[in-house]
Amino acid sequence: MHMDELPLVSIITGYYNRTENLKESVQSILDQSYSNFEYIIFDDCSDDGTYELLTQFGDSRVILIRHDKNIGFTKGIIAAIARSKGSLIAIHGAGDISFPSRIEKQVHLLQSDSNIGMVGCLLEDVSSEGGKIHSPIDGNNESHFTQGEVIYRKSLYYEVGGYNSLFRYGQFTLLKREILKISKAAFVDEILYRRIHYGNGVTKNPKRQFEQAFYIKLGQELSNKNSIMEVDVSKVVISAGLAFFSLLDGSVNESLFIFHLKKKKIGYAIFYLYKSKILPKKFTVRLLRKITQ
């Protein structure tokens, strides 16, 4: 098949203060065996030299965007997809490695069946504790796709409403569940992606871990509703958080508040509302004390 017959793939990466492994990560995309792609990289106002490193790639397929202010990954990826030209969207995590045949094999699987809306692959998870192989499929469960290694149809992305900009973390949970309601999932049964956990990443920051876990649970709860537009989000937030975790004994001290979250894995709903400035601090403390009596 000639290149002009291959679908254009828009590969997207968001960077913020991550110089580690940057050159190898970006080069792993430029070295893909699949040739018909554009590579949109957005820098979310880094101040550690990340942007300067990104400017060194002299490849016409790279579209480098620098934000004037930090807007967060979710809003950044929404903007990147909005300006993308491809019919397929592939995400590549900052600092991660896509193996040379990743895009080619995922596109081939998508083209083999028009009912397939999302394709993943086996991935190698690497951290300071070592490595392990992650599969997107566990038995008949198709909920284990992660954001960094997937490719999906842009038409379906827009059909389900795209990413929800209210999600600071875990934005992919809701998106993938909605896409998989109206299409099939598939995965290449090969290791085509290496996900690396860095020191400044979510998995190394307890506070971010808890926020991420809450957003993932919230995405699951929203997706379980028949109509997201009719959901009372405040009620969903509270039921999702309190149904999943135990209750927190209140504390006026925010550092202790975070400490209790870390130790007991609780109170996500109230914590979310408080940090979003929906609930004032005094009311939050009174509410916590009341529900733990």
VEXMAR-488702 format. One line per field, with one value per residue (C-alpha): residue in one letter; y, z, x. Coordinates in Angstrom, 3 decimals. Layout:
% VEXMAR-488702
r <- [A | ...] $
Y <- [Y | ...] $
Z <- [Z | ...] $
X <- [X | ...] $
% end
This chain:
% VEXMAR-488702
r <- [M | H | M | D | E | L | P | L | V | S | I | I | T | G | Y | Y | N | R | T | E | N | L | K | E | S | V | Q | S | I | L | D | Q | S | Y | S | N | F | E | Y | I | I | F | D | D | C | S | D | D | G | T | Y | E | L | L | T | Q | F | G | D | S | R | V | I | L | I | R | H | D | K | N | I | G | F | T | K | G | I | I | A | A | I | A | R | S | K | G | S | L | I | A | I | H | G | A | G | D | I | S | F | P | S | R | I | E | K | Q | V | H | L | L | Q | S | D | S | N | I | G | M | V | G | C | L | L | E | D | V | S | S | E | G | G | K | I | H | S | P | I | D | G | N | N | E | S | H | F | T | Q | G | E | V | I | Y | R | K | S | L | Y | Y | E | V | G | G | Y | N | S | L | F | R | Y | G | Q | F | T | L | L | K | R | E | I | L | K | I | S | K | A | A | F | V | D | E | I | L | Y | R | R | I | H | Y | G | N | G | V | T | K | N | P | K | R | Q | F | E | Q | A | F | Y | I | K | L | G | Q | E | L | S | N | K | N | S | I | M | E | V | D | V | S | K | V | V | I | S | A | G | L | A | F | F | S | L | L | D | G | S | V | N | E | S | L | F | I | F | H | L | K | K | K | K | I | G | Y | A | I | F | Y | L | Y | K | S | K | I | L | P | K | K | F | T | V | R | L | L | R | K | I | T | Q] $
Y <- [0.000 | 3.440 | 6.160 | 8.255 | 5.305 | 5.017 | 6.956 | 9.963 | 9.364 | 12.298 | 11.304 | 13.580 | 14.112 | 16.667 | 17.847 | 19.709 | 19.830 | 16.427 | 16.484 | 12.878 | 10.547 | 13.277 | 12.747 | 8.966 | 9.272 | 11.686 | 9.798 | 6.578 | 8.232 | 9.649 | 6.149 | 4.495 | 2.088 | 3.713 | 6.869 | 8.773 | 10.670 | 14.094 | 14.451 | 17.177 | 18.010 | 20.651 | 22.119 | 23.308 | 26.232 | 24.218 | 26.135 | 23.442 | 23.419 | 20.934 | 23.291 | 24.146 | 20.455 | 19.986 | 22.709 | 20.698 | 18.173 | 19.199 | 16.967 | 18.365 | 15.920 | 17.569 | 20.312 | 21.986 | 24.117 | 26.133 | 27.366 | 30.904 | 29.614 | 26.222 | 24.887 | 21.257 | 18.061 | 17.557 | 20.982 | 20.690 | 17.413 | 18.695 | 21.656 | 19.398 | 17.061 | 20.060 | 21.160 | 17.655 | 16.583 | 12.800 | 10.457 | 8.413 | 9.652 | 7.992 | 9.083 | 8.812 | 9.589 | 12.106 | 10.219 | 6.863 | 4.674 | 3.475 | 0.487 | 0.907 | -1.096 | 0.150 | 2.513 | 0.277 | -2.764 | -0.831 | 0.850 | -2.504 | -3.918 | -0.921 | -1.290 | -4.981 | -4.273 | -1.027 | -1.901 | -1.628 | 1.822 | 1.511 | -0.546 | -1.093 | -3.385 | -5.124 | -2.667 | -2.821 | -0.896 | 0.352 | 1.986 | 2.127 | -1.085 | -2.944 | -3.828 | -5.821 | -6.547 | -4.995 | -6.393 | -4.279 | -7.369 | -9.367 | -12.258 | -10.587 | -7.262 | -4.468 | -1.740 | -2.017 | 0.119 | 2.960 | 6.268 | 6.174 | 3.190 | 3.393 | 4.547 | 5.384 | 6.818 | 10.587 | 10.371 | 8.299 | 10.715 | 13.514 | 11.308 | 10.659 | 14.247 | 13.995 | 14.472 | 16.137 | 19.266 | 19.063 | 15.977 | 16.931 | 13.276 | 10.045 | 11.749 | 8.661 | 6.434 | 8.169 | 8.569 | 4.930 | 3.644 | 5.838 | 4.878 | 1.188 | 1.513 | 2.165 | 0.230 | -2.810 | -2.876 | -4.841 | -5.065 | -6.196 | -9.136 | -7.880 | -5.525 | -2.334 | 0.304 | 1.053 | 3.196 | 4.755 | 6.088 | 9.190 | 10.846 | 13.860 | 11.742 | 10.974 | 7.504 | 8.971 | 11.663 | 10.398 | 13.427 | 13.131 | 9.386 | 9.907 | 12.595 | 10.352 | 7.402 | 9.593 | 10.918 | 7.369 | 6.286 | 9.349 | 8.519 | 4.990 | 6.250 | 8.819 | 6.214 | 3.873 | 6.454 | 6.265 | 9.919 | 11.871 | 15.177 | 14.421 | 13.475 | 15.632 | 15.715 | 16.778 | 13.722 | 11.456 | 12.860 | 12.200 | 8.747 | 7.709 | 8.820 | 7.628 | 4.332 | 3.430 | 4.572 | 4.637 | 7.900 | 10.452 | 11.821 | 15.559 | 17.830 | 21.567 | 21.113 | 20.504 | 18.603 | 16.222 | 16.074 | 14.848 | 12.525 | 10.883 | 10.489 | 8.769 | 6.452 | 5.597 | 6.170 | 7.992 | 11.154 | 11.719 | 13.282 | 15.912 | 16.468 | 17.087 | 19.562 | 21.352 | 21.598 | 22.755 | 25.621 | 24.374 | 23.757 | 26.239 | 24.875 | 25.362 | 23.665 | 20.828 | 20.228 | 20.306 | 17.911 | 15.509 | 15.539 | 14.995 | 11.997 | 10.336 | 10.577] $
Z <- [0.000 | -0.981 | 1.644 | 0.201 | 0.814 | 4.459 | 7.025 | 8.546 | 12.235 | 14.618 | 17.394 | 20.440 | 23.402 | 26.196 | 27.995 | 31.248 | 32.929 | 31.756 | 30.203 | 31.225 | 28.231 | 26.045 | 22.971 | 22.999 | 23.542 | 20.672 | 18.392 | 19.018 | 17.248 | 14.420 | 13.835 | 13.380 | 10.452 | 9.694 | 7.714 | 7.305 | 10.576 | 12.109 | 15.566 | 17.682 | 20.787 | 23.203 | 25.941 | 28.871 | 29.862 | 31.070 | 32.851 | 33.088 | 29.521 | 28.168 | 25.467 | 24.325 | 23.840 | 21.871 | 19.408 | 18.347 | 16.247 | 12.623 | 11.309 | 9.222 | 10.827 | 14.229 | 15.123 | 18.290 | 20.340 | 23.401 | 25.757 | 27.135 | 30.504 | 32.142 | 31.313 | 32.356 | 30.337 | 29.720 | 28.208 | 26.317 | 24.675 | 23.848 | 22.031 | 20.247 | 18.977 | 17.828 | 15.512 | 14.401 | 10.793 | 11.197 | 11.223 | 13.944 | 17.259 | 18.964 | 22.361 | 23.332 | 26.937 | 27.618 | 28.166 | 27.123 | 24.238 | 21.311 | 19.628 | 15.857 | 14.580 | 17.155 | 14.943 | 11.873 | 13.662 | 15.485 | 12.275 | 10.499 | 13.220 | 12.994 | 9.230 | 9.494 | 11.075 | 10.825 | 14.066 | 16.055 | 17.612 | 19.860 | 19.728 | 22.466 | 22.890 | 25.527 | 27.335 | 29.554 | 32.810 | 34.105 | 37.468 | 40.094 | 41.529 | 38.252 | 35.246 | 34.488 | 31.464 | 31.382 | 29.217 | 28.278 | 28.420 | 31.578 | 30.613 | 29.053 | 30.737 | 28.288 | 30.904 | 31.319 | 28.370 | 29.486 | 27.694 | 26.532 | 24.202 | 22.510 | 19.111 | 18.418 | 15.738 | 15.987 | 14.750 | 17.829 | 20.089 | 18.952 | 18.933 | 22.685 | 23.515 | 23.769 | 26.939 | 29.869 | 30.720 | 34.375 | 34.832 | 36.033 | 36.056 | 34.902 | 31.877 | 29.734 | 31.953 | 30.962 | 27.322 | 26.742 | 28.453 | 26.267 | 23.061 | 23.942 | 24.398 | 20.677 | 19.219 | 19.757 | 21.322 | 20.138 | 20.973 | 19.387 | 21.402 | 21.391 | 23.573 | 21.519 | 24.229 | 27.255 | 29.948 | 32.307 | 35.750 | 36.550 | 39.879 | 39.113 | 37.771 | 39.333 | 40.528 | 42.673 | 44.307 | 46.989 | 46.731 | 42.949 | 43.272 | 45.441 | 43.178 | 40.154 | 41.840 | 42.661 | 39.115 | 37.755 | 40.090 | 39.134 | 35.449 | 36.091 | 37.943 | 35.265 | 32.537 | 34.388 | 34.115 | 31.162 | 30.284 | 31.474 | 30.689 | 33.213 | 36.066 | 39.182 | 39.316 | 42.967 | 44.019 | 41.811 | 43.318 | 46.856 | 46.193 | 44.177 | 46.837 | 49.938 | 48.425 | 47.471 | 50.536 | 54.325 | 56.136 | 57.263 | 60.777 | 60.285 | 60.808 | 60.371 | 59.377 | 55.622 | 55.855 | 58.318 | 55.993 | 53.202 | 55.639 | 56.579 | 52.917 | 52.368 | 55.371 | 55.074 | 51.381 | 52.190 | 51.774 | 48.063 | 47.506 | 50.203 | 49.389 | 45.715 | 46.567 | 49.050 | 46.670 | 43.875 | 46.163 | 46.097 | 49.853 | 52.293 | 54.731 | 57.915 | 56.409 | 55.146 | 58.643 | 60.195 | 57.562 | 58.098 | 61.857 | 61.475 | 59.188 | 61.321 | 64.590] $
X <- [0.000 | 1.378 | 1.824 | -0.999 | -3.325 | -2.336 | -4.394 | -2.661 | -1.907 | -1.616 | 0.782 | 0.594 | 2.909 | 2.622 | 5.758 | 6.202 | 9.633 | 10.832 | 14.278 | 14.985 | 15.157 | 13.662 | 15.842 | 15.428 | 11.680 | 11.053 | 13.432 | 11.495 | 8.551 | 10.626 | 12.068 | 8.662 | 8.334 | 4.970 | 5.677 | 2.401 | 2.135 | 2.398 | 3.935 | 2.346 | 4.366 | 3.153 | 5.296 | 3.193 | 5.425 | 8.439 | 11.204 | 13.897 | 15.243 | 12.698 | 11.443 | 14.961 | 15.709 | 12.493 | 13.489 | 16.549 | 14.613 | 14.804 | 12.052 | 9.199 | 6.754 | 7.230 | 4.756 | 6.034 | 3.657 | 4.636 | 1.940 | 2.184 | 1.047 | 0.653 | -2.817 | -2.393 | -2.174 | -5.890 | -6.519 | -3.238 | -4.181 | -7.677 | -6.108 | -3.599 | -6.308 | -8.364 | -5.550 | -4.586 | -5.162 | -5.075 | -8.047 | -6.313 | -4.961 | -1.999 | -0.740 | 2.918 | 3.838 | 6.621 | 9.871 | 8.403 | 9.558 | 7.442 | 9.053 | 9.691 | 6.701 | 4.173 | 2.159 | 2.359 | 0.975 | -1.738 | -2.919 | -2.958 | -5.231 | -7.568 | -7.773 | -8.585 | -11.988 | -13.962 | -15.767 | -12.539 | -12.287 | -9.245 | -6.066 | -3.506 | -0.518 | 1.510 | 3.722 | 6.754 | 6.355 | 9.715 | 10.373 | 13.111 | 11.626 | 12.189 | 10.040 | 6.915 | 4.742 | 1.276 | -1.516 | -4.553 | -6.760 | -7.361 | -9.603 | -12.644 | -11.962 | -11.154 | -10.703 | -6.938 | -5.901 | -3.658 | -3.329 | 0.278 | 0.209 | -3.199 | -4.375 | -8.032 | -10.283 | -10.694 | -14.283 | -15.171 | -13.297 | -15.590 | -18.679 | -18.350 | -17.453 | -13.664 | -11.668 | -13.410 | -11.417 | -12.508 | -10.333 | -6.868 | -5.815 | -7.418 | -8.978 | -8.493 | -10.665 | -13.896 | -12.887 | -11.961 | -15.100 | -17.289 | -15.465 | -15.706 | -19.467 | -19.813 | -16.889 | -14.706 | -11.251 | -8.249 | -4.580 | -1.364 | -0.102 | 3.480 | 5.513 | 5.483 | 5.747 | 7.904 | 6.299 | 8.834 | 7.915 | 9.964 | 10.706 | 8.492 | 5.633 | 2.260 | 3.295 | 6.087 | 3.946 | 1.507 | -0.764 | -1.021 | -1.556 | -4.612 | -6.005 | -5.451 | -7.148 | -10.128 | -10.477 | -10.262 | -13.042 | -15.074 | -14.643 | -15.869 | -18.922 | -19.788 | -19.425 | -21.776 | -24.587 | -26.950 | -26.512 | -23.487 | -25.213 | -27.953 | -25.641 | -25.538 | -21.754 | -21.550 | -23.565 | -21.489 | -18.286 | -19.479 | -20.922 | -17.884 | -15.440 | -17.266 | -18.384 | -14.838 | -12.914 | -13.327 | -14.031 | -11.470 | -11.248 | -11.154 | -8.174 | -7.806 | -4.160 | -3.932 | -0.643 | -2.295 | -5.287 | -3.004 | -1.230 | -4.517 | -5.380 | -2.060 | -2.422 | -6.106 | -6.894 | -10.107 | -12.120 | -11.566 | -14.930 | -14.572 | -10.914 | -11.800 | -14.542 | -12.280 | -9.291 | -11.596 | -12.673 | -16.252 | -16.253 | -14.672 | -12.104 | -14.150 | -17.192 | -14.997 | -13.623 | -17.103 | -18.393 | -15.525 | -16.033 | -19.756 | -19.484 | -16.818 | -18.700] $
% end
